[in-house]
């Protein structure tokens, strides 16, 4: 007998890609549990399924940086409770990303590459011991939102956030809506989606160093010290923190600067089904 829960939860995170570098992502999780019926006539109580699986995904995947620990692109070391990550990516591995953060902000996936299948397999291995022994197996599927318009992948960190958004390298896969004079402007949506493709949106005041090739960000939060070195071409800098509210405001201001006589509305998403709207 199979028990299923579609659209159990969604997870927002970033991961290391061998060609694209630091990649923000949003996946929707669905599950099936396989087993025999118990004395209640159930494979497993829905409440247990939802609580256990959703809580685990929120704690172990959501708002973390997913790192494929067996990739040849990776150099990994540990200093106490902090992890130092060096990731080489791109054609001939010419680009280098470095990240130092508390171990709690990183998920080390037992795989050579981060894919829905590899993360699913790793998650199932961690989850099965937490579920009732009567279950024979667990399936976990990760899928992306079906977006018909423009979208982009972005990563960021919010140093002032009291929760896990403070982690310096987490992200989202987000669609974008832009209206000009009350009408949807698909060309502007595509333009900004291309500009923000696979981007790290950084706050200028978090920059600690910069050279011809890299920008260095760092800050201290209640979870610990965070630092990130990332190639310049992977960054987009703004003067504020990179909350979705400030991102929407920044986009609206940039659009207004190109045409002061027009009115613009920006609907910026942070992952799936949430975000901020700014009209100017």
KARA-V257170 format. One record per residue. N is the residue number from 0. SS is DSSP state (H for helix, E for strand, L for the rest). NEAR is the number of other C-alpha atoms within 8 Angstrom. Layout:
<<N SS NEAR> <N SS NEAR>>
//
This chain:
<<0 L 7> <1 E 8> <2 E 9> <3 E 8> <4 E 8> <5 E 7> <6 E 8> <7 E 11> <8 E 8> <9 E 10> <10 E 13> <11 E 17> <12 E 16> <13 E 17> <14 E 13> <15 E 14> <16 E 11> <17 L 10> <18 L 7> <19 L 10> <20 E 13> <21 E 12> <22 E 15> <23 E 16> <24 E 14> <25 E 16> <26 E 11> <27 E 13> <28 E 14> <29 E 13> <30 E 12> <31 E 11> <32 E 14> <33 E 12> <34 E 11> <35 L 10> <36 L 10> <37 L 8> <38 L 5> <39 L 5> <40 L 6> <41 L 9> <42 L 15> <43 L 12> <44 L 7> <45 H 6> <46 H 6> <47 H 8> <48 H 11> <49 H 10> <50 H 8> <51 H 10> <52 H 9> <53 H 11> <54 H 9> <55 H 10> <56 H 10> <57 H 10> <58 H 7> <59 H 8> <60 L 14> <61 L 10> <62 L 15> <63 L 15> <64 E 14> <65 E 14> <66 E 11> <67 E 14> <68 L 11> <69 L 9> <70 L 9> <71 L 6> <72 L 9> <73 E 12> <74 E 8> <75 E 9> <76 E 7> <77 E 8> <78 E 7> <79 L 5> <80 L 7> <81 E 10> <82 E 14> <83 E 12> <84 E 12> <85 E 11> <86 E 12> <87 E 13> <88 E 15> <89 L 11> <90 H 6> <91 H 5> <92 H 9> <93 L 8> <94 E 8> <95 E 11> <96 E 13> <97 E 11> <98 E 12> <99 E 12> <100 E 15> <101 E 13> <102 H 9> <103 H 5> <104 H 10> <105 E 11> <106 E 12> <107 E 8> <108 E 12> <109 L 9> <110 L 10> <111 L 9> <112 L 10> <113 L 14> <114 L 6> <115 H 9> <116 H 8> <117 H 12> <118 H 10> <119 H 12> <120 H 8> <121 H 10> <122 H 8> <123 H 11> <124 H 8> <125 H 8> <126 H 10> <127 H 9> <128 H 8> <129 H 7> <130 L 9> <131 L 7> <132 L 6> <133 L 7> <134 E 13> <135 E 9> <136 E 8> <137 E 11> <138 E 9> <139 E 10> <140 E 10> <141 E 11> <142 E 8> <143 L 7> <144 L 8> <145 L 4> <146 L 7> <147 L 4> <148 L 7> <149 L 11> <150 E 11> <151 E 13> <152 E 15> <153 E 17> <154 E 16> <155 E 12> <156 L 12> <157 L 12> <158 L 11> <159 L 6> <160 L 8> <161 L 7> <162 L 5> <163 H 7> <164 H 12> <165 H 12> <166 L 14> <167 L 13> <168 L 11> <169 E 17> <170 E 16> <171 E 15> <172 E 15> <173 E 14> <174 E 12> <175 E 14> <176 E 10> <177 E 13> <178 E 11> <179 E 11> <180 L 7> <181 L 8> <182 E 6> <183 E 8> <184 L 9> <185 H 9> <186 H 6> <187 H 8> <188 H 12> <189 H 10> <190 H 8> <191 H 8> <192 H 12> <193 H 8> <194 H 6> <195 L 11> <196 L 9> <197 L 14> <198 E 13> <199 E 11> <200 E 12> <201 E 14> <202 E 12> <203 H 9> <204 H 5> <205 H 9> <206 E 11> <207 E 7> <208 E 7> <209 E 9> <210 L 6> <211 L 5> <212 L 7> <213 E 10> <214 E 12> <215 E 12> <216 E 12> <217 E 11> <218 E 9> <219 E 9> <220 E 10> <221 L 5> <222 L 6> <223 E 8> <224 E 11> <225 E 14> <226 E 12> <227 E 13> <228 E 11> <229 E 12> <230 E 12> <231 H 9> <232 H 4> <233 H 9> <234 E 11> <235 E 9> <236 E 8> <237 E 11> <238 L 7> <239 L 7> <240 L 9> <241 L 14> <242 L 7> <243 H 11> <244 H 12> <245 H 10> <246 H 10> <247 H 14> <248 H 10> <249 H 9> <250 H 9> <251 H 14> <252 H 9> <253 H 8> <254 H 9> <255 H 13> <256 H 7> <257 H 6> <258 L 7> <259 L 7> <260 L 5> <261 L 8> <262 L 11> <263 E 14> <264 E 14> <265 E 15> <266 E 12> <267 E 15> <268 E 13> <269 L 11> <270 L 13> <271 L 10> <272 L 6> <273 L 7> <274 E 11> <275 E 10> <276 E 10> <277 E 11> <278 E 8> <279 L 8>>
//
